[in-house]
């Protein structure tokens, strides 16, 4: 990994700021760092900070990486596939990981230089048509979260590429919406669509060559099949719900009258998730899966 993670990259930007465990405060600081960068479009700042609402996922992932690192003396290496503005990889670097990221188009062009300032090797890559720009067997972990449902193509090619760049015994952490959630079932029961908002898709995005929203969501069994079909051993595949803490923290800091209905809706859905999760019912909104590359490969 030394070819991709120079000492300067690893230390630049976070000297004296290392943390031992991910926290909401730490994640919020990372989001503020990125949102405050003068090179990003002004209208992106609020969107970046608003991602704290679901920031519990990032901290859950990073806690998993730290807890399952293959060595206590060597920093784990992590690749974030579909990194957007790079906050997961940047926070991983702040926590001492050797972090890399890939995305394409506007995301990569805007954010890769910002991420590089904080020790992240952010490369531009269209995973739908290109190989990941890394050699075989170089990463301990890969993250693929809130991404595969946006693909207009089969996710098989991406999963095979992730498998290729992981070391033997390396792990993929995958998260995606649960197509079979209780919320989708109730919508269908009452005749509503479970797809993205129709006006947004049909009118707002009419000029786009490729729609950027959800093309295909997955069930838990489909995620398991996708992992097994790309040579991963499935270590975990379960239904989870969004953490309430990050959402409450964000809402306390950003109060506007215009989002009151969505604010109460989001809090209610997170609270309901506290019912499904302990009972191990497959009703939550998200699928959490971990796949491992066979150690002998």
C-alpha positions as YAML, in Angstrom:
chain: A
units: angstrom
residues:
- id: 1
  name: UNK
  ca: [0.00, 0.00, 0.00]
- id: 2
  name: UNK
  ca: [2.97, 2.34, 0.33]
- id: 3
  name: UNK
  ca: [2.72, 3.28, -3.36]
- id: 4
  name: UNK
  ca: [-0.68, 4.84, -2.74]
- id: 5
  name: UNK
  ca: [-0.44, 6.23, 0.78]
- id: 6
  name: UNK
  ca: [2.61, 8.41, 1.25]
- id: 7
  name: UNK
  ca: [3.60, 9.64, 4.70]
- id: 8
  name: UNK
  ca: [2.70, 13.18, 3.66]
- id: 9
  name: UNK
  ca: [-0.82, 12.10, 2.62]
- id: 10
  name: UNK
  ca: [-1.36, 10.23, 5.87]
- id: 11
  name: UNK
  ca: [-0.38, 13.11, 8.14]
- id: 12
  name: UNK
  ca: [-1.31, 16.26, 6.25]
- id: 13
  name: UNK
  ca: [-4.35, 18.08, 7.62]
- id: 14
  name: UNK
  ca: [-4.84, 16.06, 10.80]
- id: 15
  name: UNK
  ca: [-1.63, 16.63, 12.71]
- id: 16
  name: UNK
  ca: [-2.50, 16.61, 16.40]
- id: 17
  name: UNK
  ca: [-6.16, 15.83, 15.64]
- id: 18
  name: UNK
  ca: [-6.13, 12.03, 15.75]
- id: 19
  name: UNK
  ca: [-9.09, 10.36, 17.46]
- id: 20
  name: UNK
  ca: [-9.29, 6.84, 18.81]
- id: 21
  name: UNK
  ca: [-13.02, 6.20, 18.15]
- id: 22
  name: UNK
  ca: [-15.62, 7.81, 15.87]
- id: 23
  name: UNK
  ca: [-18.03, 10.22, 17.55]
- id: 24
  name: UNK
  ca: [-20.84, 12.46, 16.36]
- id: 25
  name: UNK
  ca: [-18.77, 15.49, 17.31]
- id: 26
  name: UNK
  ca: [-15.87, 14.22, 15.25]
- id: 27
  name: UNK
  ca: [-18.05, 13.48, 12.24]
- id: 28
  name: UNK
  ca: [-19.67, 16.91, 12.47]
- id: 29
  name: UNK
  ca: [-16.21, 18.51, 12.47]
- id: 30
  name: UNK
  ca: [-15.29, 16.59, 9.31]
- id: 31
  name: UNK
  ca: [-18.50, 17.66, 7.58]
- id: 32
  name: UNK
  ca: [-17.86, 21.28, 8.55]
- id: 33
  name: UNK
  ca: [-14.30, 21.09, 7.20]
- id: 34
  name: UNK
  ca: [-15.54, 19.89, 3.82]
- id: 35
  name: UNK
  ca: [-18.59, 22.19, 3.70]
- id: 36
  name: UNK
  ca: [-16.45, 25.23, 4.53]
- id: 37
  name: UNK
  ca: [-13.91, 24.65, 1.78]
- id: 38
  name: UNK
  ca: [-13.95, 27.65, -0.60]
- id: 39
  name: UNK
  ca: [-13.64, 25.44, -3.69]
- id: 40
  name: UNK
  ca: [-17.07, 23.80, -3.40]
- id: 41
  name: UNK
  ca: [-20.24, 25.28, -4.93]
- id: 42
  name: UNK
  ca: [-22.05, 27.41, -2.31]
- id: 43
  name: UNK
  ca: [-25.30, 25.47, -2.58]
- id: 44
  name: UNK
  ca: [-23.52, 22.23, -1.62]
- id: 45
  name: UNK
  ca: [-22.60, 23.35, 1.92]
- id: 46
  name: UNK
  ca: [-26.04, 22.81, 3.47]
- id: 47
  name: UNK
  ca: [-26.38, 19.43, 1.75]
- id: 48
  name: UNK
  ca: [-23.04, 18.26, 3.15]
- id: 49
  name: UNK
  ca: [-23.87, 19.37, 6.69]
- id: 50
  name: UNK
  ca: [-27.35, 17.81, 6.43]
- id: 51
  name: UNK
  ca: [-25.77, 14.39, 5.93]
- id: 52
  name: UNK
  ca: [-25.22, 14.38, 9.69]
- id: 53
  name: UNK
  ca: [-28.88, 13.29, 9.89]
- id: 54
  name: UNK
  ca: [-27.83, 9.81, 8.83]
- id: 55
  name: UNK
  ca: [-24.27, 10.06, 10.12]
- id: 56
  name: UNK
  ca: [-24.75, 7.12, 12.44]
- id: 57
  name: UNK
  ca: [-24.03, 4.83, 9.49]
- id: 58
  name: UNK
  ca: [-20.57, 6.29, 8.96]
- id: 59
  name: UNK
  ca: [-19.67, 5.92, 12.60]
- id: 60
  name: UNK
  ca: [-21.07, 2.39, 12.71]
- id: 61
  name: UNK
  ca: [-18.94, 1.47, 9.70]
- id: 62
  name: UNK
  ca: [-15.80, 3.07, 11.07]
- id: 63
  name: UNK
  ca: [-16.29, 1.39, 14.45]
- id: 64
  name: UNK
  ca: [-16.58, -1.94, 12.65]
- id: 65
  name: UNK
  ca: [-13.35, -1.28, 10.73]
- id: 66
  name: UNK
  ca: [-11.43, -0.38, 13.90]
- id: 67
  name: UNK
  ca: [-12.84, -3.34, 15.82]
- id: 68
  name: UNK
  ca: [-11.99, -5.85, 13.05]
- id: 69
  name: UNK
  ca: [-8.67, -4.45, 11.87]
- id: 70
  name: UNK
  ca: [-6.32, -7.33, 11.01]
- id: 71
  name: UNK
  ca: [-3.44, -5.83, 13.01]
- id: 72
  name: UNK
  ca: [-3.21, -3.66, 16.11]
- id: 73
  name: UNK
  ca: [0.13, -2.23, 14.98]
- id: 74
  name: UNK
  ca: [-0.54, -1.49, 11.28]
- id: 75
  name: UNK
  ca: [-3.26, 0.97, 10.33]
- id: 76
  name: UNK
  ca: [-6.07, -0.68, 8.34]
- id: 77
  name: UNK
  ca: [-6.55, 0.34, 4.72]
- id: 78
  name: UNK
  ca: [-10.02, 1.29, 3.50]
- id: 79
  name: UNK
  ca: [-11.52, 2.04, 0.09]
- id: 80
  name: UNK
  ca: [-14.83, 3.92, -0.10]
- id: 81
  name: UNK
  ca: [-16.62, 3.15, -3.37]
- id: 82
  name: UNK
  ca: [-19.08, 5.88, -4.36]
- id: 83
  name: UNK
  ca: [-17.56, 8.41, -1.98]
- id: 84
  name: UNK
  ca: [-19.50, 11.54, -3.02]
- id: 85
  name: UNK
  ca: [-17.92, 14.38, -1.00]
- id: 86
  name: UNK
  ca: [-15.56, 12.00, 0.78]
- id: 87
  name: UNK
  ca: [-16.56, 12.42, 4.42]
- id: 88
  name: UNK
  ca: [-16.35, 8.71, 5.30]
- id: 89
  name: UNK
  ca: [-12.83, 8.40, 3.90]
- id: 90
  name: UNK
  ca: [-11.71, 11.71, 5.42]
- id: 91
  name: UNK
  ca: [-12.97, 10.67, 8.86]
- id: 92
  name: UNK
  ca: [-11.29, 7.27, 8.41]
- id: 93
  name: UNK
  ca: [-8.00, 9.08, 7.78]
- id: 94
  name: UNK
  ca: [-8.57, 11.20, 10.89]
- id: 95
  name: UNK
  ca: [-9.01, 7.96, 12.84]
- id: 96
  name: UNK
  ca: [-5.68, 6.70, 11.56]
- id: 97
  name: UNK
  ca: [-6.76, 4.53, 8.64]
- id: 98
  name: UNK
  ca: [-5.06, 4.55, 5.25]
- id: 99
  name: UNK
  ca: [-7.98, 5.79, 3.23]
- id: 100
  name: UNK
  ca: [-8.82, 5.88, -0.47]
- id: 101
  name: UNK
  ca: [-12.00, 6.75, -2.33]
- id: 102
  name: UNK
  ca: [-13.52, 6.62, -5.80]
- id: 103
  name: UNK
  ca: [-16.40, 8.39, -7.52]
- id: 104
  name: UNK
  ca: [-16.93, 9.98, -10.91]
- id: 105
  name: UNK
  ca: [-18.12, 13.13, -12.62]
- id: 106
  name: UNK
  ca: [-18.80, 16.25, -10.55]
- id: 107
  name: UNK
  ca: [-18.18, 14.54, -7.22]
- id: 108
  name: UNK
  ca: [-14.65, 13.48, -8.08]
- id: 109
  name: UNK
  ca: [-13.77, 16.75, -9.78]
- id: 110
  name: UNK
  ca: [-14.92, 18.88, -6.85]
- id: 111
  name: UNK
  ca: [-13.95, 16.80, -3.85]
- id: 112
  name: UNK
  ca: [-10.83, 14.79, -4.67]
- id: 113
  name: UNK
  ca: [-8.49, 17.73, -4.02]
- id: 114
  name: UNK
  ca: [-10.25, 18.52, -0.74]
- id: 115
  name: UNK
  ca: [-9.99, 14.88, 0.36]
- id: 116
  name: UNK
  ca: [-6.31, 14.80, -0.63]
- id: 117
  name: UNK
  ca: [-5.66, 17.66, 1.79]
- id: 118
  name: UNK
  ca: [-6.72, 15.31, 4.60]
- id: 119
  name: UNK
  ca: [-4.74, 12.26, 3.53]
- id: 120
  name: UNK
  ca: [-7.25, 10.51, 1.24]
- id: 121
  name: UNK
  ca: [-6.24, 9.06, -2.12]
- id: 122
  name: UNK
  ca: [-9.44, 10.04, -3.99]
- id: 123
  name: UNK
  ca: [-9.45, 8.85, -7.62]
- id: 124
  name: UNK
  ca: [-11.97, 9.47, -10.36]
- id: 125
  name: UNK
  ca: [-13.54, 6.24, -11.64]
- id: 126
  name: UNK
  ca: [-16.80, 5.35, -13.36]
- id: 127
  name: UNK
  ca: [-17.40, 1.93, -11.81]
- id: 128
  name: UNK
  ca: [-20.04, 1.16, -14.42]
- id: 129
  name: UNK
  ca: [-17.50, 1.01, -17.22]
- id: 130
  name: UNK
  ca: [-14.02, 1.12, -15.64]
- id: 131
  name: UNK
  ca: [-11.92, -1.08, -13.39]
- id: 132
  name: UNK
  ca: [-11.08, 0.25, -9.97]
- id: 133
  name: UNK
  ca: [-7.76, 2.14, -10.34]
- id: 134
  name: UNK
  ca: [-5.88, -0.02, -7.84]
- id: 135
  name: UNK
  ca: [-3.87, -3.26, -8.07]
- id: 136
  name: UNK
  ca: [-5.07, -6.61, -6.76]
- id: 137
  name: UNK
  ca: [-5.21, -7.32, -3.03]
- id: 138
  name: UNK
  ca: [-4.36, -3.95, -1.47]
- id: 139
  name: UNK
  ca: [-7.25, -3.04, 0.88]
- id: 140
  name: UNK
  ca: [-8.29, -4.53, 4.22]
- id: 141
  name: UNK
  ca: [-11.79, -3.06, 3.94]
- id: 142
  name: UNK
  ca: [-14.06, -1.63, 1.28]
- id: 143
  name: UNK
  ca: [-17.28, 0.28, 1.85]
- id: 144
  name: UNK
  ca: [-20.12, 0.33, -0.66]
- id: 145
  name: UNK
  ca: [-22.92, 2.20, 1.06]
- id: 146
  name: UNK
  ca: [-26.04, 3.82, -0.36]
- id: 147
  name: UNK
  ca: [-24.64, 3.27, -3.86]
- id: 148
  name: UNK
  ca: [-25.70, 0.09, -5.64]
- id: 149
  name: UNK
  ca: [-29.38, 1.10, -5.71]
- id: 150
  name: UNK
  ca: [-28.32, 4.08, -7.87]
- id: 151
  name: UNK
  ca: [-26.71, 1.93, -10.58]
- id: 152
  name: UNK
  ca: [-28.50, 1.70, -13.91]
- id: 153
  name: UNK
  ca: [-26.55, -1.53, -14.52]
- id: 154
  name: UNK
  ca: [-25.94, -4.80, -12.68]
- id: 155
  name: UNK
  ca: [-23.85, -4.39, -9.55]
- id: 156
  name: UNK
  ca: [-22.01, -7.64, -10.28]
- id: 157
  name: UNK
  ca: [-19.12, -5.98, -12.11]
- id: 158
  name: UNK
  ca: [-18.54, -3.57, -9.21]
- id: 159
  name: UNK
  ca: [-18.65, -6.30, -6.57]
- id: 160
  name: UNK
  ca: [-16.15, -8.37, -8.54]
- id: 161
  name: UNK
  ca: [-13.83, -5.38, -8.76]
- id: 162
  name: UNK
  ca: [-14.13, -4.77, -5.01]
- id: 163
  name: UNK
  ca: [-13.35, -8.44, -4.43]
- id: 164
  name: UNK
  ca: [-10.24, -8.09, -6.60]
- id: 165
  name: UNK
  ca: [-8.74, -5.16, -4.70]
- id: 166
  name: UNK
  ca: [-9.36, -6.62, -1.23]
- id: 167
  name: UNK
  ca: [-6.62, -8.61, 0.47]
- id: 168
  name: UNK
  ca: [-7.40, -12.27, 1.25]
- id: 169
  name: UNK
  ca: [-9.58, -12.06, 4.35]
- id: 170
  name: UNK
  ca: [-10.51, -8.46, 3.49]
- id: 171
  name: UNK
  ca: [-14.08, -7.38, 4.13]
- id: 172
  name: UNK
  ca: [-16.70, -5.48, 2.19]
- id: 173
  name: UNK
  ca: [-19.24, -3.48, 4.20]
- id: 174
  name: UNK
  ca: [-22.38, -2.90, 2.14]
- id: 175
  name: UNK
  ca: [-25.47, -0.89, 2.98]
- id: 176
  name: UNK
  ca: [-28.53, -0.34, 0.82]
- id: 177
  name: UNK
  ca: [-32.25, 0.43, 1.35]
- id: 178
  name: UNK
  ca: [-34.46, -2.53, 2.24]
- id: 179
  name: UNK
  ca: [-36.96, -2.88, -0.58]
- id: 180
  name: UNK
  ca: [-39.13, -5.13, 1.62]
- id: 181
  name: UNK
  ca: [-39.38, -2.67, 4.54]
- id: 182
  name: UNK
  ca: [-42.69, -2.32, 6.36]
- id: 183
  name: UNK
  ca: [-42.91, 1.25, 5.07]
- id: 184
  name: UNK
  ca: [-42.82, 0.11, 1.45]
- id: 185
  name: UNK
  ca: [-45.33, -2.65, 2.15]
- id: 186
  name: UNK
  ca: [-47.79, -0.17, 3.68]
- id: 187
  name: UNK
  ca: [-47.38, 2.22, 0.74]
- id: 188
  name: UNK
  ca: [-48.15, -0.52, -1.76]
- id: 189
  name: UNK
  ca: [-51.10, -1.73, 0.31]
- id: 190
  name: UNK
  ca: [-52.69, 1.71, -0.01]
- id: 191
  name: UNK
  ca: [-51.84, 2.10, -3.69]
- id: 192
  name: UNK
  ca: [-48.79, 4.35, -3.40]
- id: 193
  name: UNK
  ca: [-45.52, 3.90, -5.26]
- id: 194
  name: UNK
  ca: [-42.35, 2.86, -3.46]
- id: 195
  name: UNK
  ca: [-40.20, 4.50, -6.13]
- id: 196
  name: UNK
  ca: [-38.69, 8.00, -5.97]
- id: 197
  name: UNK
  ca: [-41.10, 10.93, -6.10]
- id: 198
  name: UNK
  ca: [-42.73, 10.90, -9.53]
- id: 199
  name: UNK
  ca: [-42.63, 14.67, -10.16]
- id: 200
  name: UNK
  ca: [-38.95, 14.76, -9.26]
- id: 201
  name: UNK
  ca: [-38.19, 11.86, -11.60]
- id: 202
  name: UNK
  ca: [-40.49, 12.90, -14.46]
- id: 203
  name: UNK
  ca: [-40.17, 16.69, -14.43]
- id: 204
  name: UNK
  ca: [-37.15, 17.85, -12.44]
- id: 205
  name: UNK
  ca: [-34.80, 15.25, -13.92]
- id: 206
  name: UNK
  ca: [-36.24, 15.27, -17.45]
- id: 207
  name: UNK
  ca: [-33.08, 16.73, -18.97]
- id: 208
  name: UNK
  ca: [-30.71, 14.22, -17.39]
- id: 209
  name: UNK
  ca: [-29.21, 11.57, -19.65]
- id: 210
  name: UNK
  ca: [-29.10, 9.11, -16.77]
- id: 211
  name: UNK
  ca: [-31.39, 9.40, -13.78]
- id: 212
  name: UNK
  ca: [-29.39, 9.82, -10.57]
- id: 213
  name: UNK
  ca: [-31.96, 8.36, -8.18]
- id: 214
  name: UNK
  ca: [-32.75, 4.76, -7.28]
- id: 215
  name: UNK
  ca: [-32.89, 2.38, -10.24]
- id: 216
  name: UNK
  ca: [-33.25, -0.88, -8.30]
- id: 217
  name: UNK
  ca: [-33.56, -1.58, -4.60]
- id: 218
  name: UNK
  ca: [-32.77, -4.95, -3.03]
- id: 219
  name: UNK
  ca: [-34.15, -7.41, -0.49]
- id: 220
  name: UNK
  ca: [-31.98, -9.13, 2.08]
- id: 221
  name: UNK
  ca: [-31.95, -12.42, 0.15]
- id: 222
  name: UNK
  ca: [-30.93, -10.59, -3.02]
- id: 223
  name: UNK
  ca: [-28.01, -8.94, -1.24]
- id: 224
  name: UNK
  ca: [-26.87, -12.33, 0.03]
- id: 225
  name: UNK
  ca: [-27.13, -13.75, -3.49]
- id: 226
  name: UNK
  ca: [-25.16, -10.83, -4.93]
- id: 227
  name: UNK
  ca: [-22.34, -11.34, -2.43]
- id: 228
  name: UNK
  ca: [-22.20, -15.11, -2.88]
- id: 229
  name: UNK
  ca: [-22.35, -14.69, -6.66]
- id: 230
  name: UNK
  ca: [-19.20, -12.54, -6.54]
- id: 231
  name: UNK
  ca: [-17.11, -14.91, -4.38]
- id: 232
  name: UNK
  ca: [-17.77, -13.35, -0.99]
- id: 233
  name: UNK
  ca: [-18.52, -15.32, 2.14]
- id: 234
  name: UNK
  ca: [-21.52, -13.65, 3.82]
- id: 235
  name: UNK
  ca: [-20.58, -12.88, 7.43]
- id: 236
  name: UNK
  ca: [-23.56, -10.66, 8.18]
- id: 237
  name: UNK
  ca: [-26.73, -9.66, 6.38]
- id: 238
  name: UNK
  ca: [-29.40, -8.11, 8.52]
- id: 239
  name: UNK
  ca: [-32.05, -5.41, 8.60]
- id: 240
  name: UNK
  ca: [-31.14, -2.28, 10.55]
- id: 241
  name: UNK
  ca: [-32.68, 1.11, 11.22]
- id: 242
  name: UNK
  ca: [-31.24, 4.59, 11.20]
- id: 243
  name: UNK
  ca: [-29.81, 5.82, 14.51]
- id: 244
  name: UNK
  ca: [-31.89, 8.49, 16.21]
- id: 245
  name: UNK
  ca: [-28.99, 10.35, 17.86]
- id: 246
  name: UNK
  ca: [-27.46, 11.94, 14.72]
- id: 247
  name: UNK
  ca: [-30.88, 13.02, 13.46]
- id: 248
  name: UNK
  ca: [-31.78, 14.70, 16.75]
- id: 249
  name: UNK
  ca: [-28.37, 16.39, 16.91]
- id: 250
  name: UNK
  ca: [-28.80, 17.81, 13.42]
- id: 251
  name: UNK
  ca: [-32.38, 19.00, 14.01]
- id: 252
  name: UNK
  ca: [-31.40, 20.80, 17.20]
- id: 253
  name: UNK
  ca: [-28.75, 22.75, 15.31]
- id: 254
  name: UNK
  ca: [-30.73, 23.49, 12.17]
- id: 255
  name: UNK
  ca: [-34.27, 24.59, 12.93]
- id: 256
  name: UNK
  ca: [-36.42, 25.85, 10.04]
- id: 257
  name: UNK
  ca: [-40.17, 26.10, 9.73]
- id: 258
  name: UNK
  ca: [-40.20, 24.68, 6.20]
- id: 259
  name: UNK
  ca: [-39.03, 21.22, 7.20]
- id: 260
  name: UNK
  ca: [-41.26, 20.66, 10.24]
- id: 261
  name: UNK
  ca: [-43.35, 17.87, 8.61]
- id: 262
  name: UNK
  ca: [-40.30, 15.96, 7.37]
- id: 263
  name: UNK
  ca: [-38.60, 16.50, 10.73]
- id: 264
  name: UNK
  ca: [-41.40, 14.80, 12.66]
- id: 265
  name: UNK
  ca: [-41.70, 12.07, 10.04]
- id: 266
  name: UNK
  ca: [-38.01, 11.20, 10.23]
- id: 267
  name: UNK
  ca: [-38.02, 11.12, 14.02]
- id: 268
  name: UNK
  ca: [-41.12, 8.90, 14.01]
- id: 269
  name: UNK
  ca: [-39.58, 6.45, 11.54]
- id: 270
  name: UNK
  ca: [-36.38, 6.21, 13.56]
- id: 271
  name: UNK
  ca: [-38.41, 5.65, 16.73]
- id: 272
  name: UNK
  ca: [-40.41, 2.89, 15.07]
- id: 273
  name: UNK
  ca: [-37.14, 1.27, 14.10]
- id: 274
  name: UNK
  ca: [-36.43, 0.73, 17.78]
- id: 275
  name: UNK
  ca: [-39.35, -1.73, 17.71]
- id: 276
  name: UNK
  ca: [-38.32, -3.74, 14.65]
- id: 277
  name: UNK
  ca: [-34.62, -4.06, 15.48]
- id: 278
  name: UNK
  ca: [-34.75, -5.84, 18.90]
- id: 279
  name: UNK
  ca: [-37.43, -8.21, 17.58]
- id: 280
  name: UNK
  ca: [-35.26, -9.06, 14.53]
- id: 281
  name: UNK
  ca: [-38.18, -8.35, 12.23]
- id: 282
  name: UNK
  ca: [-37.28, -7.62, 8.56]
- id: 283
  name: UNK
  ca: [-39.16, -4.33, 8.59]
- id: 284
  name: UNK
  ca: [-36.40, -1.72, 8.88]
- id: 285
  name: UNK
  ca: [-35.38, 0.63, 6.11]
- id: 286
  name: UNK
  ca: [-31.78, -0.55, 5.57]
- id: 287
  name: UNK
  ca: [-29.79, -3.68, 4.88]
- id: 288
  name: UNK
  ca: [-26.37, -4.04, 6.52]
- id: 289
  name: UNK
  ca: [-24.13, -6.74, 5.05]
- id: 290
  name: UNK
  ca: [-20.52, -7.80, 5.46]
- id: 291
  name: UNK
  ca: [-18.82, -10.04, 2.94]
- id: 292
  name: UNK
  ca: [-15.35, -11.54, 3.34]
- id: 293
  name: UNK
  ca: [-12.89, -12.45, 0.60]
- id: 294
  name: UNK
  ca: [-11.71, -16.03, 1.08]
- id: 295
  name: UNK
  ca: [-8.39, -16.05, 2.89]
- id: 296
  name: UNK
  ca: [-6.79, -18.46, 0.45]
- id: 297
  name: UNK
  ca: [-7.50, -16.35, -2.63]
...
